[in-house]
């Protein structure tokens, strides 16, 4: 995340541990993508931690270029597709599932566009005012940002499951805070808030596991 390599690696370790605990609570195959989410966030945060270490040493080096690309692939290409897919796989309500499929289709289209921009244009990571800022070629900032929020935040917000709704609320609140206070470093700060929501994921899986065990123990 922003602010320091210690913060990035600490977040990576914490979300990784939550991911392991989440996977241990999976009782149905469709829960696996959600349970794996904290681990994926952990990897992404570790990548940014490595960027913090390498940027002051060789800002134009191959390591920084590779790490920057990996982080941006996570942030701009992976999450717009994976996030709505995870929530859709857990949703029991058919009408809401159809709405989530629309978000998924939007995410796929957005991810394809951003991947094309990433691979075809300049990209860099720089430290600005104590934050890592990711810069790519100029694009349609407002439409892209709205499409990104719709793909990543709307599916959990419209979920019929209260814990998934809480997850969406945390991520959406993080988006607002990141945009208002850290708009230049939005990607980095937003991903931190999303990683912080890993605790909600663990809570959801633990609650679901207890609800399934309750009839057997009754």
PEPE-V927183 format. One record per helix or strand of 3 or more residues. SS is the DSSP state (helix for helix, strand for strand). FROM is the first residue (numbers start at 1). TO is the last residue. If there is no record, write none. Layout:
# PEPE-V927183
ss: (SS/SS)
from: (FROM/FROM)
to: (TO/TO)
This chain:
# PEPE-V927183
ss: (helix/helix/helix/helix/strand/strand/helix/helix/helix)
from: (5/29/62/94/123/131/141/162/198)
to: (24/55/90/120/128/136/157/196/217)
